[in-house]
């Protein structure tokens, strides 16, 4: 008598992954009619109707409570050991006509950065191969100009770069300034995964940082990127002379977009001598300064693609007066003086943790400024919900930890890199049944 043999394939339940595209992940949650998740007394809901008051309440929680909540939310949606590694390269350095007061690449300021021609396609592909060999799975290309505009030849070369990097098995991201819808669609067709276009800061503080491009210009570009089907990468920078209410305002805009960004980079300003912000004196971080006035909560940002309210309809809270202890003497200053607040690890952790709670399905990227933080401080940021970093020794024109340094960091903390073109691992807490998922309940009526 013959016996049929069967081969059983063992599938590690902890190796199961979600779709790679963030919209597909959102669609999956909608199809299963997921409403909320809860674990260890923390409830999380993906929302787009956050108010500034709600965000301010979360942001100002005691740090130990904020980090606990954020870490719990992080574990409900993500495998906390998996971190995406990205590499950012400047394909066109310097000579930008914009007046971003933090940027070393502006032609308006005298910095160490000198304008260089756009890199050749082969140069970029060689850099992408080096990044892949070093462990990066997403390759980002940045160009120092206001917009693509009518740069037909340059755009053709960029499309070739995108195709080439994509064929290498890497995810491809670009940050090229303002985009039209047609340009965004062309990048998508060439194989671009994601497009970065940061908002930088709150709409109120924005005009103090940049005057050559409006906040609405940035929102319009995000709308074009989203309509083209690209993933949106959008975040901001701490250390631009902003106040805590501006950090809350930035998070409010991001968390109330029609779709949460696929990734939100949180940057700490790396000041460069010669730029307006680089020339300012540094003082204590905002986390150690008490603001005399409460944040303004009555500014509303419309969804991308719609006009912002006119200046007459936006009530901007007067610059708050704050006090700082300096050599035992209280020194009073406002937001327009010649000093800006240092950004410390607690500022970064508080911003990352709040972003994680507000946008639980979004990847939060620990970006520029990591050189100034110890491994222990970076660990706190990963605990707060960061699950992506930039690796490589430079970020456009500023220093970044060496690849070997990050390898040591990952080994020390037990972190692993996220593979390219593969979705995130399903959260182990969800696999183990520790996460309670509430579904939408439909009421039935009988006659």
C-alpha positions as CSV (number, residue, x, y, z in Angstrom):
1,X,0.0,0.0,0.0
2,X,1.4,3.3,-1.1
3,X,1.5,6.2,1.4
4,X,1.2,9.7,0.1
5,X,3.8,12.0,1.6
6,X,3.1,15.7,2.2
7,X,5.6,18.4,2.7
8,X,4.7,20.9,5.3
9,X,6.1,24.4,4.9
10,X,6.8,26.1,8.1
11,X,6.1,29.8,8.0
12,X,7.5,31.9,10.8
13,X,4.5,34.0,11.9
14,X,6.9,36.8,13.0
15,X,8.2,37.1,9.4
16,X,4.8,38.0,7.9
17,X,4.7,41.4,6.3
18,X,2.1,44.0,5.4
19,X,1.9,45.6,1.9
20,X,4.8,47.9,1.0
21,X,2.7,50.7,-0.3
22,X,1.3,52.8,2.5
23,X,-2.0,53.3,0.7
24,X,-2.4,49.6,0.3
25,X,-1.9,49.3,4.1
26,X,-4.5,51.9,4.7
27,X,-6.9,50.2,2.3
28,X,-6.4,46.9,4.1
29,X,-7.3,48.5,7.4
30,X,-10.4,50.0,5.8
31,X,-11.4,46.7,4.2
32,X,-11.2,45.0,7.6
33,X,-13.2,47.9,9.0
34,X,-10.6,48.6,11.7
35,X,-11.6,51.4,14.0
36,X,-9.0,51.4,16.8
37,X,-6.3,49.5,18.6
38,X,-5.6,49.2,22.3
39,X,-2.9,47.6,24.4
40,X,-1.7,48.1,28.0
41,X,-4.3,50.7,28.6
42,X,-3.4,52.8,25.6
43,X,-5.9,53.4,22.8
44,X,-4.9,54.4,19.3
45,X,-7.0,55.6,16.4
46,X,-5.9,56.8,12.9
47,X,-7.5,60.2,12.7
48,X,-7.3,63.3,10.4
49,X,-9.4,65.7,12.6
50,X,-6.9,66.4,15.4
51,X,-7.3,69.9,17.0
52,X,-4.4,72.0,18.1
53,X,-5.7,71.7,21.6
54,X,-5.6,67.9,21.5
55,X,-2.1,67.9,20.0
56,X,-0.9,70.4,22.6
57,X,-2.2,68.2,25.4
58,X,-0.3,65.2,24.0
59,X,2.9,67.2,23.4
60,X,3.0,68.6,26.9
61,X,2.5,65.3,28.7
62,X,5.2,64.5,31.2
63,X,8.0,63.0,29.2
64,X,7.9,59.6,30.9
65,X,4.1,59.3,30.2
66,X,4.5,60.6,26.6
67,X,7.3,58.1,25.8
68,X,5.3,55.2,27.3
69,X,2.2,56.0,25.2
70,X,4.2,56.5,22.1
71,X,6.2,53.3,22.6
72,X,3.0,51.4,23.2
73,X,1.4,52.8,20.0
74,X,4.5,52.0,18.1
75,X,4.4,48.4,19.2
76,X,0.7,48.1,18.2
77,X,1.4,48.9,14.6
78,X,5.1,48.1,14.0
79,X,7.9,45.7,14.8
80,X,10.1,48.1,16.9
81,X,13.3,46.2,16.0
82,X,12.9,47.0,12.3
83,X,14.3,50.3,11.1
84,X,14.5,51.6,7.5
85,X,17.9,52.7,6.3
86,X,18.0,55.5,3.7
87,X,20.8,57.2,1.9
88,X,20.5,60.8,0.7
89,X,22.8,62.2,-2.0
90,X,23.0,65.7,-3.5
91,X,22.8,65.4,-7.3
92,X,22.9,69.2,-7.7
93,X,24.7,71.2,-5.0
94,X,24.6,74.9,-4.3
95,X,23.4,77.9,-6.3
96,X,19.8,77.7,-5.2
97,X,17.9,81.0,-5.6
98,X,15.7,80.4,-2.5
99,X,16.3,82.3,0.7
100,X,15.7,79.5,3.3
101,X,17.5,80.9,6.3
102,X,18.9,77.6,7.4
103,X,20.3,76.4,4.0
104,X,24.0,76.4,3.1
105,X,23.1,75.9,-0.6
106,X,21.4,79.3,-1.1
107,X,23.2,81.6,-3.5
108,X,22.2,84.5,-1.2
109,X,24.6,83.4,1.6
110,X,28.4,83.0,1.8
111,X,29.0,79.5,3.1
112,X,31.5,76.7,2.6
113,X,29.2,75.2,-0.1
114,X,30.2,76.0,-3.7
115,X,27.8,75.5,-6.7
116,X,28.5,72.3,-8.7
117,X,27.0,70.9,-11.9
118,X,24.4,68.2,-11.8
119,X,25.9,64.8,-11.3
120,X,26.1,62.4,-14.3
121,X,23.7,59.5,-14.3
122,X,26.5,57.0,-14.0
123,X,27.9,58.9,-10.9
124,X,24.5,58.6,-9.2
125,X,24.2,54.9,-10.0
126,X,27.6,54.2,-8.6
127,X,26.7,56.1,-5.4
128,X,23.5,54.1,-5.2
129,X,25.4,50.8,-5.5
130,X,27.7,51.9,-2.7
131,X,24.7,52.7,-0.6
132,X,23.1,49.4,-1.3
133,X,26.3,47.6,-0.4
134,X,26.4,49.5,2.9
135,X,22.9,48.3,3.8
136,X,20.6,51.1,2.6
137,X,17.4,50.1,1.0
138,X,16.0,53.5,0.0
139,X,18.1,55.9,-2.1
140,X,17.1,59.6,-2.0
141,X,18.3,62.2,-4.5
142,X,18.2,65.9,-3.7
143,X,18.7,68.9,-6.0
144,X,19.3,72.5,-4.8
145,X,16.8,74.5,-6.8
146,X,13.4,76.1,-6.3
147,X,11.5,73.9,-8.7
148,X,12.0,71.6,-11.7
149,X,10.2,74.2,-13.9
150,X,11.4,74.0,-17.5
151,X,14.6,72.1,-16.8
152,X,13.8,69.6,-19.5
153,X,17.3,68.1,-20.0
154,X,17.9,67.9,-16.3
155,X,14.6,66.2,-15.7
156,X,15.3,63.7,-18.5
157,X,18.6,62.8,-16.7
158,X,16.8,62.5,-13.4
159,X,14.2,60.1,-14.8
160,X,17.1,58.0,-16.1
161,X,18.6,58.1,-12.6
162,X,15.3,57.0,-11.1
163,X,15.0,54.1,-13.5
164,X,18.5,53.0,-12.9
165,X,18.3,53.0,-9.1
166,X,15.0,51.2,-9.2
167,X,16.4,48.5,-11.4
168,X,19.1,47.9,-8.7
169,X,16.4,46.8,-6.3
170,X,16.4,50.0,-4.2
171,X,13.4,52.1,-3.4
172,X,13.9,55.6,-4.9
173,X,13.0,58.9,-3.3
174,X,13.7,62.4,-4.6
175,X,13.5,66.0,-3.4
176,X,13.6,68.4,-6.3
177,X,11.6,71.4,-5.1
178,X,8.2,72.3,-6.4
179,X,6.6,69.9,-8.9
180,X,3.7,70.0,-11.3
181,X,1.3,67.1,-11.5
182,X,2.7,66.0,-14.9
183,X,6.2,66.0,-13.5
184,X,5.1,63.9,-10.5
185,X,3.3,61.5,-12.8
186,X,6.5,61.1,-14.9
187,X,8.6,60.4,-11.8
188,X,6.0,57.8,-10.7
189,X,6.1,56.1,-14.1
190,X,9.9,56.0,-14.0
191,X,9.8,54.1,-10.8
192,X,10.0,56.7,-8.0
193,X,8.7,55.4,-4.7
194,X,8.4,58.5,-2.6
195,X,8.8,62.3,-2.9
196,X,10.1,64.5,-0.1
197,X,8.9,68.0,0.3
198,X,9.1,69.3,3.9
199,X,6.9,71.9,5.4
200,X,9.8,72.9,7.7
201,X,7.8,74.6,10.5
202,X,4.3,76.0,11.3
203,X,2.5,78.3,8.9
204,X,2.8,81.1,11.4
205,X,6.6,80.9,11.8
206,X,7.3,79.9,8.1
207,X,7.5,83.5,6.8
208,X,10.3,84.2,9.3
209,X,12.3,81.4,7.8
210,X,11.5,81.6,4.0
211,X,10.1,84.3,1.9
212,X,10.7,83.1,-1.7
213,X,8.2,80.2,-1.5
214,X,4.9,80.2,0.4
215,X,3.5,77.6,2.7
216,X,0.7,77.1,0.3
217,X,3.2,76.4,-2.5
218,X,4.5,73.5,-0.4
219,X,0.9,72.2,0.2
220,X,0.2,72.4,-3.5
221,X,3.3,70.3,-4.3
222,X,2.2,67.7,-1.8
223,X,-1.2,67.5,-3.4
224,X,0.4,66.9,-6.8
225,X,2.6,64.2,-5.4
226,X,-0.3,62.5,-3.8
227,X,-2.5,62.7,-6.9
228,X,0.2,61.1,-9.0
229,X,0.2,58.1,-6.7
230,X,3.5,58.7,-5.1
231,X,4.1,58.2,-1.4
232,X,4.6,61.5,0.5
233,X,7.6,62.1,2.7
234,X,7.0,65.3,4.6
235,X,8.3,66.7,8.0
236,X,10.1,69.6,9.5
237,X,13.1,71.0,11.2
238,X,13.6,71.9,14.9
239,X,15.9,74.8,15.7
240,X,14.6,77.4,13.3
241,X,13.9,79.9,16.1
242,X,10.4,78.5,16.5
243,X,8.4,78.2,19.7
244,X,6.7,75.1,21.0
245,X,3.4,76.3,19.6
246,X,5.1,76.2,16.1
247,X,6.1,72.6,16.6
248,X,2.6,71.8,17.6
249,X,1.4,73.8,14.5
250,X,3.6,71.8,12.2
251,X,2.3,68.5,13.6
252,X,-1.2,69.7,13.3
253,X,-0.8,70.4,9.6
254,X,0.8,67.0,9.0
255,X,-1.8,65.1,11.1
256,X,-4.8,66.7,9.4
257,X,-3.7,66.2,5.8
258,X,-6.2,64.2,3.7
259,X,-3.8,61.3,3.9
260,X,-1.0,61.0,6.5
261,X,2.5,61.1,5.0
262,X,4.1,57.7,4.4
263,X,7.1,59.1,6.3
264,X,7.7,62.1,8.5
265,X,11.3,63.1,8.9
266,X,12.1,65.0,12.1
267,X,15.3,67.0,11.7
268,X,17.5,68.9,14.2
269,X,19.0,71.9,12.6
270,X,22.7,71.5,11.7
271,X,23.6,75.2,11.6
272,X,26.0,76.3,9.0
273,X,28.1,79.5,9.4
274,X,27.2,82.1,6.8
275,X,23.4,81.4,6.9
276,X,21.2,83.7,8.8
277,X,20.3,81.0,11.4
278,X,23.9,79.7,11.5
279,X,25.1,83.2,12.5
280,X,22.7,83.5,15.4
281,X,23.8,82.8,19.0
282,X,22.6,79.6,20.7
283,X,20.7,79.4,24.0
284,X,19.0,76.7,26.1
285,X,16.6,74.3,24.4
286,X,12.9,75.0,24.4
287,X,12.5,72.0,26.7
288,X,14.3,74.0,29.5
289,X,12.5,77.3,28.9
290,X,9.1,78.3,30.3
291,X,6.9,80.1,27.9
292,X,4.9,83.0,29.4
293,X,1.9,82.7,27.1
294,X,-0.1,79.8,26.0
295,X,0.0,78.5,22.4
296,X,-2.5,79.9,19.9
297,X,-5.1,77.3,18.9
298,X,-7.2,79.1,16.4
299,X,-5.3,78.6,13.2
300,X,-6.8,76.1,10.7
301,X,-5.0,74.7,7.7
302,X,-7.1,73.6,4.8
303,X,-6.4,70.2,3.0
304,X,-3.7,70.2,0.3
305,X,-4.7,71.8,-2.9
306,X,-7.0,74.4,-1.2
307,X,-6.1,77.9,-0.4
308,X,-5.0,78.9,3.1
309,X,-7.1,81.5,4.8
310,X,-6.2,85.1,4.1
311,X,-3.9,86.9,6.5
312,X,-6.9,88.7,7.9
313,X,-8.5,85.4,8.8
314,X,-5.5,83.9,10.5
315,X,-5.0,85.0,14.1
316,X,-1.3,84.7,14.9
317,X,-0.5,84.8,18.5
318,X,1.9,87.6,19.5
319,X,5.5,86.5,19.9
320,X,5.7,85.1,23.4
321,X,8.1,86.6,25.9
322,X,10.1,83.9,27.6
323,X,12.7,83.9,30.3
324,X,16.0,82.2,30.5
325,X,18.3,81.7,33.4
326,X,21.8,82.8,32.3
327,X,24.6,83.0,34.9
328,X,22.0,83.3,37.6
329,X,20.3,86.4,36.0
330,X,16.9,86.2,34.2
331,X,17.3,87.4,30.6
332,X,14.1,88.2,28.7
333,X,13.9,87.9,25.0
334,X,11.3,87.2,22.2
335,X,11.3,85.1,19.1
336,X,12.9,87.8,16.9
337,X,16.1,88.4,18.8
338,X,19.6,87.4,17.9
339,X,19.5,83.9,19.6
340,X,17.8,80.6,18.8
341,X,17.2,77.6,21.0
342,X,19.5,74.6,20.9
343,X,17.7,71.4,20.0
344,X,18.4,68.6,22.6
345,X,17.5,64.9,22.7
346,X,14.4,65.6,24.8
347,X,13.1,68.1,22.1
348,X,13.6,65.4,19.5
349,X,12.1,62.6,21.5
350,X,9.0,64.8,22.4
351,X,8.5,65.6,18.7
352,X,8.9,62.0,17.5
353,X,6.7,60.6,20.2
354,X,3.9,63.1,19.5
355,X,4.1,62.3,15.8
356,X,4.0,58.6,16.5
357,X,0.8,59.0,18.5
358,X,-0.9,61.3,16.0
359,X,0.1,59.3,12.9
360,X,0.5,55.7,14.1
361,X,0.8,54.1,10.6
362,X,3.4,56.7,9.4
363,X,7.1,55.9,9.4
364,X,8.9,58.5,11.6
365,X,12.4,59.2,10.4
366,X,15.2,60.3,12.7
367,X,16.9,62.6,10.2
368,X,19.5,65.4,10.3
369,X,21.3,66.2,13.5
370,X,22.1,62.7,14.7
371,X,25.8,63.5,14.9
372,X,25.0,65.6,18.0
373,X,23.2,62.7,19.9
374,X,24.8,59.8,21.7
375,X,23.7,56.2,21.2
376,X,21.7,56.4,24.4
377,X,19.9,59.5,23.2
378,X,19.2,57.9,19.9
379,X,17.9,54.9,21.7
380,X,15.4,57.1,23.5
381,X,14.2,58.4,20.1
382,X,13.8,54.9,18.7
383,X,11.8,54.1,21.9
384,X,9.7,57.2,21.2
385,X,8.6,55.7,17.8
386,X,11.3,56.5,15.2
387,X,11.7,53.6,12.8
388,X,13.8,55.1,9.9
389,X,17.2,56.8,9.7
390,X,19.4,58.3,7.1
391,X,22.7,56.5,6.9
392,X,25.9,57.6,5.2
393,X,28.5,60.1,6.2
394,X,26.7,63.2,4.7
395,X,23.2,64.5,4.3
396,X,23.4,66.7,1.2
397,X,26.0,69.1,2.7
398,X,26.0,68.4,6.4
399,X,27.7,65.6,8.4
400,X,26.0,62.3,9.4
401,X,27.2,59.2,11.3
402,X,29.4,56.9,9.3
403,X,28.0,53.6,8.1
404,X,30.2,51.6,10.5
405,X,29.0,53.7,13.4
406,X,25.4,52.9,12.5
407,X,26.2,49.2,12.2
408,X,27.6,49.3,15.7
409,X,24.5,51.2,16.9
410,X,22.1,48.6,15.3
411,X,24.0,45.8,16.9
412,X,24.1,47.4,20.3
413,X,20.3,48.1,20.2
414,X,19.2,44.9,18.5
415,X,17.9,46.7,15.5
416,X,17.6,45.2,11.9
417,X,17.2,47.0,8.6
418,X,14.0,46.9,6.6
419,X,14.4,45.2,3.2
420,X,13.7,47.2,0.1
421,X,10.4,46.8,-1.7
422,X,9.0,44.8,1.2
423,X,6.4,46.0,3.5
424,X,6.9,46.4,7.3
425,X,6.8,43.3,9.5
426,X,3.5,42.8,11.2
427,X,3.8,43.9,14.8
428,X,4.8,41.0,17.1
429,X,2.3,42.2,19.7
430,X,-0.4,41.9,17.1
431,X,0.8,38.4,16.0
432,X,0.8,37.3,19.7
433,X,-2.8,38.6,20.2
434,X,-1.7,41.3,22.7
435,X,-3.3,44.1,20.6
436,X,-7.1,44.4,20.8
437,X,-8.5,45.6,17.5
438,X,-11.9,47.1,17.5
439,X,-13.9,46.9,14.3
440,X,-16.6,49.2,13.1
441,X,-20.0,48.1,14.3
442,X,-22.9,48.3,11.9
443,X,-26.3,48.7,13.5
444,X,-29.0,46.5,12.0
445,X,-32.6,47.5,12.0
446,X,-35.5,45.1,12.0
447,X,-39.1,46.1,11.2
